[in-house]
Structure formats: structure tokens, C-alpha cells
Amino acid sequence: MIELFIDGASAGNPGISGAGVFIKNGKNSHQLSFPLPEMSNHEAEYEALLLGLEKCLPYKDQIISCKTDSQAVFQAVEKRYIKNKKYAHYLERMNQLLDQFDLFFIKWIPGKENHVADKLARQAIQVQKDKNF
């Protein structure tokens, strides 16, 4: 089973943003930090989902257990629907990616249980701040 932890963060709302993706495959793990352009926190959360799904495609024939602290992302995946039309443009790509997995599950977790992905998302923001300093 592959464990996928995702998180998005923004410095401001909107503001420069980042996505964190933490993939655990048994004893192996990958920590990925993605700088994102200026966007809202919700958009960064959806970007983290898409990036996490893309990075897990090599494991699409395995069980993927995704964990997020975003209620919006959790609900979007569970229902295959995004209620807020402002973020609806993420829906098509999300569903295309999800359809490629044999078994994909998502669970909402409290932020304190998502500290690695959160740290990675914040790292991506800091990289951009350091560049602009």
C-alpha cells in the first residue's frame, strides 16, 4: 500500500503558494516540495492533490491511501464533485487522474497529523520568498 500525504499553503490569501507531497512506500519515502504561483489556499490544496496523484501514477495498480487536512479536497474526491464553481476547473483533471487508479482511498486528517506535507508546502513558499529577497 502507498500512503500519500498532501498539503497546500499560501502566504496570504491569495499569495505566493506551495504544495507538499509526501509518499510512503513501505520503508521508502519521497518528500516533494512544489513552488506555486500566487493563488488562494484552497487552490494550493487542489494543486497539491493533482501533483500527488501525478506522482503516484507509477503505483496506479497498488492501493493508494491519500490523507489530507483539507475538507474541500476530501469532499471533492469523495463526491467527484467540486461545489464551489471558483475551483471547478480542477474537477476534470482530478477525475481523469483518479480514474487511472485501481484502488484509491482518501481520508481527512487533522493538520497536526499532516506535518510532513505541511512542512514541504511551507518550504516551497520560503524558497520563493528567499528568491525575491
N, C-alpha and C positions, 0 to 999 in steps of 0.2 A: 504494500500500500504506500502511496505517495502522499505526504502531507504538504499542503500548500497554505502558507500564511500570507495574506496580502494586506497592505495598508496604503492609503494616500494621505498626503498632508499639504497644507498651503500656509504660506507666511502672509497672512491677510486673506480676505475673502471678497474678491479674488486677490491672488498674489502669486509670487513665484511658488512653484509646487514641486512635489516629488512623489515617487511611488516606491514602495518597498515590497520585494517578493522574496520570501524565504521558502525554499523547497527542501524537504527532508525525505530522503530515500534510504531507509534503513540507517546505516552508520554514516552515509554520505549526505552532505547538505550543500546547498548553494545559496549564498546571500547576494541578492541583486538590488542595486540602487539605481533608480532612473530619474534624472532631472526632467522636469516637465515645464512647459511654458506657463505663463500666468493663467490661472484658472481658479475656480471655486474648489473648496474642499471636497464637495460631492463629486465634481468632475474628476478630481485626482483619485478618489476612491474607485470610480469606474475605470479609469485608466489603469490602475493597479490590477483590477480584475482582468482586464484584457491582456495586459502584459504577463500576468501569472498564467493565464490559460495558454497563451502562445508558448511560454517557456515549458509548459507541461505537455505539449503536443508529442514529444518523443515517448512519453509514457501513456499515451492515449488508450492503450489496451490494458492498462492496470487500473486499480481502484484509486481514484483521486479524492482525497478528503480535504476540502478547502475550508479555511477558517478566516473570518473577517470580523472586525468590530464595527462595521458599517451596517446598520439596519437597512438602509436603502439598497445596498448591493445584495445583501442577503435576500431581501424580498424580491428584488428583480430576478435573481437566479431561480429562486423557488417558484415564482409565478410565471417566469419567462415573459415578464411584462414590466415596463417602467412607467409608473403612474405619472410622474412629473414630466410633462412634454418638453421641458427645457433640456432634459437628458435623454430623450427618446432616440437621438441619433446613435447612442451606444447600443441600442437593442439589437439591431440587425447583426452587427459584428459579434456581440455576445452570444447570440443564439447560434450563429454559424460555428463558432468555436465550441460551444457546449455540445453541439450535435456530433462532433468528432470523437467524443469520449465514450467509451463503453460504459463506465460507471463513474459518475461524478456526483459527489455529495457536498453540500455547503452547510456550514454551521456558524451561527453568530456566537461570538465570544466577547467577554468584557475586554476593554482596552488593555488592562494590566496583563492579560494572557497573550497579548499580541505585541509584546515589547520588541521583539527582534525586527519584525516587519516595520513597526513604527520607527525604530531607530534608523533603519535603512531609508525610509521615506524622508526623514528629517536630515539625514546625511546628504541626500540629493539636493535639498534646499540649501544647505550650508555650502556645498560646492559652488552653487550658483552665486550665493552671496559673496563668497571669497573671490570669485572671478570678477565680480563687479566692484569690488572694493578699491 
